Amino acid sequence: MNLGTQSIFKNKFLFFIPLVFSGIILVNSIESSILKNSNKEVIDHVWQIIYRDFLDSDGDFNRSNWIKLRKKLLTRKYANSSDAYDAIREMLAKLNDPYTRFLDPKQFYEMRIDTSGELTGVGIQIVKDEESDNFVIVSPIEGSPAYQAGIKAKDRIISIDKINTKGMDIEKAVNLIRGKKGTQVILGISRNGKIFYKSLMRKKIEIRSVVSKINNTKEGYLVGYVRIKQFNANASREMKDTLLDYENKDVAGYVLDLRSNPGGLLDSSIDISRQFINKGIIVSTLSKDGLKEIKKANGSALTNKPLVVLVNEGSASASEIVSGAIRDNQRGKLVGKKTFGKGLVQSMRALVDGSGLTVTVAKYLTPNGTDINKFGITPDLEINMNSNILLQKEIGTKKDKQYKAGENLLINLIKVKGSFSSYDPKSSNIYAALKKSD
């Protein structure tokens, strides 16, 4: 894919990954004849992609050193693909970017299965924190073994089956955590300075993107509760079907739940934002060359009813795009805890031998131009979660502390305006509204 001729939005992901194919561009400083060795060809394919498309969010990428590294790598001998893959991982480690990583053919295949909405494992998304050399859990998938065991966003994995994770690359960690259905894995977890261990049974996890229901309030309002678990290829369609159904049922407003949603497809987050926002910027991205592209609402909003969005520490990337768009366009209010803070866009590239590469190619900004990477989005109303783990059936009910606060805010915003269609969140005082509720 050539960023000079195609949209930098096309075929991008924010946490889950679609498939993108890309050809090889050779640099003339080394004769192509040395690339007849297939192992070197894969190494050079990765090198070329990084040289051409990689966005260095920290400003540490030195192109001169990268060119020298190519010569060094291509003059080595590689006995097999495993040696070549180790060299690739060594090369990518110099970028200090946890989201740019190599996937061998098996991992690449498994990643493609994951994006289909079904996977086998314990149900967590992880990234490597280069500063602490720990694996950080972005979010446990709702209903998964990790979720049911009480694993939380921001937990750090310090061991896998008693193997210390210090110095371990993310591919090895993923391979150790994944496994056959019915087998167990023991994770050592660090949380707030305390260390504990969880034995988790691997299982097949089917992921339904959107779940919803209509809640009745004591005031007699119908509230459309919609939870998006991930922004996969089906999420936009599922969301559209839900909104059209609920609009016909005359709900008074919506609570959109993006808690513990680790992200997904960029296009999906844009489409869903447009279902709530009729006019204004949704998101903009910046490539490594400074190319800026803006995505706007297109007048296709399905509802103008009052809106509250629930977020927490596990709301990442695509979830943050939707949250930022709603906040900056003053379309609704955010309730919960500060979001994860992943403002980078990756693209998946298939390599010449069936392996793959995820590479950071852009960063995104909220409509107001805010870069939230590593900082997250602070909600309008901060509410702590329940002290105890909620049962799945209790999420989005009065037993859910953050949902209850969000529903109270939504109802009072409706009361303040007295009209659904003329709702203007700019004029609403959150804390004053909450004081009127019980």
N, C-alpha and C positions, 0 to 999 in steps of 0.2 A: 504494500500500500504506500502510495506517495502522498505525503501530507501537502505537497504543493499543488496537487490537482484534485484531491478529494477532501470532503468535509472532515475535520478533526473529530466530529461527533460520531462519525459512522463506525459501527462495529466496535464500540468501546464498552468496557464494563467498569463497574465501580467496586464490586467485590466478587460476584460470580462472573464467569467468563464465557463469552461467545467465541466461536471459532473464526479466525481471520487468516487468510493465506497471503504470503508475501514472497516475492522472488528475491534473488541474491543480487546485490550490487557489489562489485569487486573494486577495491582500491588498487591503483596501478603500481604502488610502491613495491609490491611483491608479485612475482610472476604467478599467473593462475595455474601454471603447471604443477606447482607444489600442492595444489588443492585436489589433485586426483585421488589422494588418500581420503576416503569417505569420512573418517574421523575428523580430519582437519577441515573438511568441508563444513561439517556441522559447527565446529568451533568458529570458523570464519563467518558463517551465516549469523550466528549470535553476535559476533563482534560488529558486523555490518549494521545490524538492526540497532544496536546500542549507539554506534557512531552517528547514525542518521537520525534516529527518532527519540532517543532517551531525553526526558526532561529531568534535569538535576534541580530538585527543589531546594537543596541546601547550598548550591553554588560551589561545590567542591570538585566537580568533574573537570579534569584536565585533558583536553583533546590531544595535546602533544604526547602526554604519558600514555594515553590510550593507543595511539599509533605505535609507539614503541612496544607496548605490550603485545600487540598483534604479531609483530615480527618475532618476538620471543616465543609466543605460543605456537606459531606455525613452523618454527625450526625444530621443535621437539618431535620425538617419536612417540606414538601412541599404539600400544599393543592391541588394544581393543576399545570398544565403545565406552566401557566403564571408565577407563583412564581419561578418555576425551571428556566425558561428563564431569569428572572430578575437576578437570582443567576449566571447564565452563563455569562451574560453581565457584571456583577460586577467582576467576575473572570477575564474576558478578558481585562477589563479596566486596570488591574494591569500590563499588558504587555506593555502599552504605544506604541502600534503598530496600526496605523489607518487602516491597511490593513487586520488585523486579526479580523474577526467579525462574529457574530452569525446571522443566518437567520432563523426565524420561518418558519413553513411549507408553509405558504402563500407567504412569501418573497422568499423562496427558489424556489417555483414554478414560481414566477414572474421573478426571475433571470434566470431561464432556458429559459423562453420565450424571455427575452432580448437577450440572446446569439443566438437566432434563426434569428436575424436581424430585428425584429419588436417589438416595445414597445409602451406603452401608457403613456404619461407624458408630460413634457416640454422640455426634451432633454438635460439634463446636467449630467455630471459625477462629484461626489463630494468625498472629503476625509476630515477627521477630523484632524485639526492642533492642536495637544495636547498643544503646547506652548501658543497659543493665545486662545484656546478653541473655535475656529471658524470653520465653514465648508468652505473649499476652493474649488472653482470650477476648476476642471482639464481642462475641455473643454466643450463648448456647441456643440451639434451635428449640423452640417451644415443643414440649412433649417428648423430647429426645432423652436418652439415658443421662446425658450431662445435665440437662435442665431438671429432671426429676431428682437428681442427686444433689441439687443445690449449687451447682457451678454457676458463677456469675461473671458478667462482663468485667474486664480489668483484672481478673484473677491471673496469676502467673504460674506457669507450669515449670516446676523445678526438677521433676523426674518423671520418667515414663517406664513403668515396670522396673522400678528401682535403678534405672539408668539415669545418671545426672545429665541434665540438658545443657549444662554450660559448654559452650563451644560447638554445640550440635547445630547443623544446618536445618532449615525448615523442612526440606524434603525428607530427611531422615526422621524427623519428628512426626511428620504426617504418616509416613510408612509404619512407624511403630504404633501410632494411635489407631490407624485403620486395621482391619482384619476381617476374618470370616464371621458371619452372623453366628451368635451364640457363644463366642469366645469373650474372655474378659481382658481388660487392660487396667492397670493401677496407675493413677495420676497423682503425683505429689504436687500439691497446690500451696502457693503462698498468697495470703490475703491479709493486708494490714499488719504485716510483721509476724503473723501466725502461720504455721505450717501444718497441714493436715493431708490425709490421703483418702482418695476415693476409688473404689473398685467399680468399674463400669462394664456392663454387658453390652457388647456390640449388637446392633440390630439393624434391620432395614428401616430407613426413615423416609416416609412419604411426606412430601412437603406440599401442602395446599397453600397457594399464595395468599388468598384473601378469605377471611372468615368474617361473618357479620351476623348481626341480630338487631332487632328493634327493642329498646328498653322503654318501659312506661315509667314516668315519674309521678310522684304524688300530686304534682301540679296539673297532671293530665296531659303533659306533652309527650310526644313520641320522639325518642332520640335514636338516630341511626348510628349504631356502634360498628365501626369497620376497622378490622385489624389486618395490616399487611405484614406478612411474615418475611417475605423477600421479594425483590423486584425482578422476577424472572420474566420470560417471554409471555407468560399467560396473565401476569398481574394486571396489566392495563385493561384487557378484555373483561376479566373477572370484576374489576373495579367498576367498569362502565355498566355492566349488567346489574350490579348491586345498586348503584346510584339511580339508574332508571327505574328499577323496581321500587326503591324507597321514595323516590319523588312521587310516584303514582300512589303511594300509601300515605302521602302528606306528612312526612316527618317534619318536626319543627327545626331540627338542626342536626349536626353530625359531630361525633367524637371519632377522630381518625387516630388509630393507635399504631405508632411506629416504634414502640419500645422493643429493644433487643432485636431489631431488624438490621442485620449487618450490611445490607445494600443489595446490589444487583446490577441490572442493565441500565445504562444511562438513558437510552431511549424510553424505557419503561417509566423512569422517574419523571421525565419531561411530559410524557403522555398523561400520566396521572395528575401532575400539577395542573395541566391544562383543563382537566375535568372540574377543577375547583376555581381556577383563575381565568377570567375572561380577557383581561387586558394587562399588559406589562411584561417585563423580563422574567424569564424562569431561571436561567443560569447562563453564565458565559464561561468559556474555557480559554486558556492560554497555552500554546504549544511552546516548545523550546526555542523556536525562532521568533517568538513574540506574536505569532498569528492568533488573533482573537476572533472567536466566533460566538455570536449571541443567539440564544434560543428564546423566543417570546411566546406568550399566549397567543392563540389564534382565533379568539372569539367563539370557542367551542365548549365553554364551561357548561356542565350539566346541571349545576345547582348554584344558587347564590344564598343559600340558607347559612345561618351562623355556623361557625366551625371552630373547634378546639382540637389541637393536635397533642397527643401524649408522646413524650420522648424520654429517653434515659441514657445511661452511659453506654449502652449497647446499640444505640441508634447511630449507624455509620453510613458514610458515603451517599448512596442513593437516598437514604432516609434523610440525610442532612440537606440534600438538594431540595427535596420537597418541603422540608421544614423551613429552610431558608427562604424559599420562594413564597411560601405562605406568610411568613413573618415580614419580609421586606416589602411585600405588596400589600401589607396590612389587611390581608384577607381573613385572618383568624389569629388565635392566640395559642401559644405553646405552654404546656404544663408538664412538669416532671423534673428531671435532672439534666444537667449539661450533657450534650451529645459527645460521641467518641472523638471526633476531630480527624476525619480522613477526607482531605480535599484534593486527592490526586486521582487521575484517570489512567487506567491501564488498558492495553490492547493485548490480545492473545495472538501469537504468531506461530503457525505450524512450521516446523523445520524440515530439512530435506530428508531426514531419516525417520520421520514419524514422531519425533519428540516435539516439545513445545516450549515457548517462552512467554512469560507475562512481562510486559515492559511498561513502565510509567512513561506516558507520552504527553500528558498535559496536566494542568491543575485547573480546578474550577473555582469560580467566584460566585457568591450569592448575588442577587439582583442589585444590591447596594454596593457591590464591588468588594465585599468582605472575603478575605482568604481565611477559611476556618481550619486549615490543616494544622493538626496538633493542638488546636485551641478549642474546637467544638463550638456549639451554639448554646448559649445560656437561655433557658426558657423564660417567658414572661412571668410565670408563677412557678417557683421552685417548691416541689413537694417530695418528701422522702417516700420511698416505697415501704410497704408493710415490713415489720420486723421479722415476720415468719414468711417462709416460701408459700406463695399462693398455690392452691390446687388449680389445675387447668380450667375447671368449670367455674372457678371464682374470678377469673380474669374478666374485666369489663362488667363487674357487678358492684354492688354497694360494699362488698367486702374488700374490694380493690381500692386502696387509699388514694392512689393517683387518679384512677378513673372517677372516683366519687368527687374529687376536687374539680376535675375537668367537667363533669356533668353539672355540678353546681354553678360553675362559671358560665357554662353554655346557657343554662336556664335563665340565669340572671341577666345575661346579655340580651337574650330574647325579651325578657320583661322590660329592660331599660328602653329598648327601641319600640317595643309594642308591635312590631311588624317584621315578618320574615324577609320580605322582598326588599325592604329599604335599609336593611342592616348595614351599619357603618362601624366597624371595629375601632376606628380611630378615636371615637368619642367615648369608648367604654373604659371605665376605671375598674381594673381587675379586683383590687383589694376591697374597694367599696362594694362591688357586686357580691363578693364572697361573704361579706359581713351580713348581707341580707339573707343568706342561706343558712340552713342548719345541718 
